[in-house]
């Protein structure tokens, strides 16, 4: 559920002339893993409201200044007050603010502060938070993003774009985006050339939306991946959103409703084909009848087929079964990213459910993508994340869970006993989904002759 009262946070741009100090977040962090950003963090409830007497800091909101002072010490090992007193800090300006989208699982209002320095400082960035830190110009950072080499949230880019236009700017005001959700589906772009439309879908909680991707270089086929609105109203909003977009084909990762709803109707309206696996085509036909794809051109895709280009690199199809037998992924030859569908989720846990799901196959697919080692993993629910860390942790977790299930089963526990013991802290409304995973683990163990069921 969205937080009705957004948390407040602060972010700091240390600047010397036109150089900006920035960081790359660790890939194992839950929030924005591997993203390029500026130092900062949440304003704690225990933050002091006592006004500063220190020059510059006394001119701004007390809570934010105390949070800024604390975060800079924690993350960079630098005492801002002392820096002001000894003349290292030339000015502190409230540069901008930005509110996270209303559909974010956790919403933050971030205040960006510009701190101009007498000279560049060799900060001691916290290696637990950041994998890298550097001084760079706004142009260099934006060029890096637009070449597809970095992950960056839109407000970071907006601030950089403002500084590129006016390096001396000290006030951009409120940069929050108006998503106008009553008319269109909101769009976010964390990796250049892969806009994500967050469509309301019939997905499993805690997720409520599916990422619909638009892929393809200017001179290549344009693919709309997994259009799946959950209602006529959302379908209309999606059409409003893409009406000016050039789209050559729809690509379906797999057959679950939150990845295909209204895709057949959209294909007919746009007079474009649907690209999908043979398994997905068969399952959708079995569930909805032969008329589901009536008058729709179908293209059956398979492993290694080239479907478009991204930044000049051929984008190919990868078979990634396990969650769904016919699930397909997409990745460029450069392995700069990999769209993994529901192989993992940025929100919630993947359910492996018969008949289309198979836990042993799921393990194999996780290992397959980990070996390919894409730089960025892009799930269908949640945000892109750098490195295969989340895949590795998912595989590790599933192996540990399987060991627990094996031990409990051998001790005579029933499936209900296993559920009660292993998922005691899970929302009871999700217990039926947890049971599906337990059952899939038991089937895998039985097929491996490790238990009898």
N, C-alpha and C positions, 0 to 999 in steps of 0.2 A: 504494500500500500504506500502511495506517495505521502511524504511527510508534509502536512499542511503548513508547518512553520519551518522554512528552510534554515539549515544551520548556516552560521556566518563563518567565513574564513578569510585569511589574508594571504596575499602573494606579493613578493618583492622583486623588483627589477633594479638590481645594482647596476649603475651606468657610469662609465668613464668615457667622456666624449660620445662617440656613437657605438661604443662597444657595450654589450649587455652580458651579465653573468647569468648563465642558464644551467640546467641540470637534466640528466636523463634518469628517470626513476627506475628502481630495480624491477626486473620482470616478475618477481614473486610477490610484489605488493598487490593487495586486493583492489585498490583504487588506481586506475590508470597505469597498469603495469607496462614498463618500458617506454613511457611517453616522455617527450621533451617538454619541459615545463620550467617554471621559476620556483625558487624555494618558497616555503610557506606552509600553512596548515590551518586547522580548525581553531576557532576562538573557543577556548574552554569555558565551562560554566564557572570555574573558580578564578577566572581572570579578574584582576584588580580593576576597579573603576576609578581609582584615585588618579587625578590628572598628573601628568608629568610636569616637572618644572624645567626639564631639559629643553634647550632651544630646539626648534623644529617639531619635536614630539608633542610639546604642549599645544601646538596649533591644530592637532587632529584628535579624532575620537579616542578617548582614553582606553576603552576596552581593546580596540583594534591595535593601538600602539603597544599595549602590554603584550598582546598576542604576537605582534611583529617582533618585539624585543626578545621574547622567549623563543620563538621559532628560529630566529637567526642564530641565537646562541646554541640551540639544540642541533640544528642542521648544518651550520657553517662554522661553529666555534668562534663566532665574532660578537663582541659586545657593542651594540649599536650606540648606546649612550656614551660609552667611552670614546667611540669613534667620532661622535659629534663634538665631544669636549676637546679632543686633541686636534681637531681641524681636518680629519680625514673625510668627513661628510660635509658636503657643500649645501645640500638641500634635501628635503623630504616632501614629496608631492603626492596627493591622492589622485592617481592617474585615471582610474576607471573602476567600474563595477560591472559584474555580470551575474545573472541568475541562471542556474541550470534549468534545463527544460522541465516542464511539468510532468513528463512521463518518466523522469529519472527515479530509480528506486529510492535513492537518497538525494535530496536536493541541497545544494549549497549556493549561497550568495557570496561571491568572492570579490574582495576589494583589492585592487592592484595598486601598489605604491611604488613610485619611482624615487630612488635614492641616488643622487649624483655624488660621485667620489672625486677627491683631489687626484687620485691615481688608482690604477687597478690594484686590487688586493688579492693575495694568494689565500683564498678561503680554504678551510679544512673541512670539505664536504663530508657528511656522514655516509660512510660506505654501506651502512645498513639500509639507508633510504635511497641512495643514488649510486648507480653503476658508473656514472661519468659526470663531470662538471667541466665547464669551459666558458671562455669569453668569446663572444661572436657578435657580428652585426645583425641587425634586423633582416637585412637583405640576405645574408648568408643562411640564416635560419629558415627563412621563407623559401629560398632556393632549394635548400635541403629537403624541405617538406614537399615542394612541388615536383621534385625529382623522384618522389616515392620512397625516400630513405628514412623518413621519421614519422612517428605517430604524434599527433598534436590535437588538442581539443580546440574547437573554434574560437573561444575567447582569447586564447593565447595568440592565435594567428591574427585576430582583429587588433590586439594591442600592438603586435609587431608591425602590421600593415600601417597602423597610424603613425608609429615611430619612423617607418620607412618614408612616409610622406612628409612628416615633420619631426625631425630628430630632436627638436627642442620642446616639443609638446609636453605640457604638464597636466593637462586635463582633457580627457575624452568623454567624460560623463558616463551614463548608463549604456552599456553595449549589449544589454540583454536582447535576445532575438524574440520577435513576435511570431510564434509558430502558427497562429490562426487556425487551430485544429478543427474549428467548426467547418472550415472550407477545404482543407487539404491535409495530407499526411506529412508530419514533420520530417525533415531531412537533416542528417548529420554527416559530416565527412571527417573522419579521423585519419584516413590514409588517402593521399591524393589519388584521384581517379576512381575511387570506390565510394560514391555517395550511398548512404543507407537510409531508406525510408522506413520509419518505425510504424508499421501498420498494426492496428488492433486486430488480433487474430484469436481463433479458438485454440489457444495453446494451454499448456498445463501450468498451474501456479507453482512458484510465485511469479513467473513470467506472464505478461499480458499482451505482448507484441512480438512480431517476427520482423527481423531485418530483411527488407527487400532491397537487393543490390542492383545497381545499374553499372554494367561493365562494358568496356570497349573504347579503344582509341578512336580518334577522329575519322581515320580512314579504315576502320575495322567494323565488324558486326557489333551491334549494340544489343546486349542481353539484359533482360529484366529477370532477376533470379527470385523465385519463390513469391510471386504476388499472391497474397492469401488473406484478404480482408474478411472479417467475421460477420459482415452484414451488408445489406444493400447500401446503407448510408456510408459505411466505410469504403465500399467499392466505388461509390461516386466520388468520395474524397480522393481516393487513389487516382481515379481518372482525371480529376481536376489537377492533381499534382504533376502528372506525367504528360498532359495534353500537348505541351510544347517540346517534349523530348522525342528524339529519334530512337525508335525501338525496332529491331529487326527480328527478334525471337524471344520467347519466354523459355527460361531454363528452370526445371524443377529438380531440386535435390532429392526429394523422396515423396512418398505417397500420403503422408499424414496430413490431415485437414489444414493445420496451421502452416502448411507449405504449398498448398495447391488451390484452396478455395477461390472460386471465381476465375481461376486461371483459364479455364476453357472459354468462359464468356468474354474475357479480356482478349484472348487470342482471336475470337471471331470478330469482335469490334475493331481490333487493330489490323485484322487480316494478316496475321503473322503465325509462324509455326511454333509448336511447343517441342523443346528438346528435353528428353527424359530417358531413363533406363527402360529396358524391356520389362523388368520386374515391376517398376512403377506403373507402366502402362497397363500391365495385366491386372495388378491389384486395383487400380482405379476403375477399370472396366468391370471387374468382378463386383466391386462395391456399388457402383453407380449405373451399371448397364452400358450397353454398346452405344447408347445415345450420348453419353458423356462427352465423347470426342467427335461427335457427328459434325462433319464439315470442317474439322480442325486438322491441319496438316501436322503430322507427327514425325519427328526425327529421333530415331533411337541412337543414343550415344553410348560409347564404351570407352574403356581405359585408353588413355593417351591421345584421344581425338582432340584436334585443335578446333576451338570454337570462336576465339577472338584474340585480340592482342591488348596488352596493358603496358604502357611506356615502352612500346616496341618489342616486348617479349611475348611470345606465343603463350596463350592461356589454354591449358589442356584439362581434360576430364580425368578424374581419378575415381575408381570404384572404392567406396569406403563403407562397406556393410557392417552390420553388427547391431546398431540401433534399428535399422531397417535394411532388409536384404538388398533392396535396390538403391540405397543411398549413393549419391554421387557428390564429389567435391570438385573444386576448381582451383587451379594454381598456375602461375606463370612459370616458364622454364627457368627464370631467374630465382625461383623459390623465395621471392620477396614477401609472399603471403600465401595463405591457403584458406579458402572458404570451406569449413568443415561441417556445415549443416548442423545436425544435432549430435555430432561425435562427442562434443562437450558443450556445456552451456555456461555462459557468463552469469546467468541468473538461474539458480536451482541446480538440480541433478538430473542427468540423463536416465531415462527409464528404458530398460532392455526387456521387452515384453514379447512373448510368443503370440502369433506364429512368425511374425516378421523379424523379431529380435532374436539374437543368439549371442550369449555371453562369450563363448570361446572365440567366435568371429570378431566380436567387439574388441577383445584383448589383442587379437592379431592386427586389426585395423589401427588401433592406437599405436602399436609397435611400428607398423608400416609408415605412418605419418611422422612419428618421432625420428625414424631413420632418415626420412627425406629432409628433415631439419629446416622447415620454412622459418623465415625471420619473424613473421607475424601470423598468428592464428586468428581467424575471423569466424566466430560462431553465429548461428542464426538468432540467438537470443543473448543480449549483452553486447559489450563493446569489444573491438579488436584488442589483442594483447600480444606483446612482443615475446618471442621465443616459444619453444615447446614446453616450457615449464608447467603450464596448466595440464597439458596432455600427460606429462610424466607423473604429475601428482595424482591425476585421475586414475592412471593405471596402477600406481602404488596403492591408492586408497581401495580400489576394487580388489586387488590381491589381498590386502589386509582384511577386508570385509569377508572375502571368500574363506580365508583361514579361520575367521571367527565363526562363520556359518558351518564350516566343516567340523570344527571342534564341538559346537553345540549340537549339531545333528548326531554326531557319534555318541554324545552323552545321553541321547534319547529325547532331546527337546523336539517339540512339534514346531511347525512353521510359525504358528501363533506365538509360541514361547520365544522363538528366535526374534520375531518382530518386536515383541514387548521388551526384550532385553537389549537389542541392538539399536532400536529406534525410539527409545523411551522419550527422548527430547524433541522428536520430530512432531510437527503439528498433526494431530490425529486425522485431520482431513486429508493428509497425504499418505496415510498408512497403507491404503490400497495400492499406491504406486510403489511404496517400499516393498510390499509383499511380492509384486511382480519381479523386482530385482532379486529378492531372496529365491524365488522359484527358478529364475534363470540361472542363478549360481548353482542351485541344487541339480538342475538338469545337466549343466556343464560337468559337475563333479561325478555325476552318474555315468555320463558318456566316457569319462576318463577312467572309469572303473575304480573310483575312489570311495564311492558310497553306493548303496542300494536304495532305491526309492520306489 
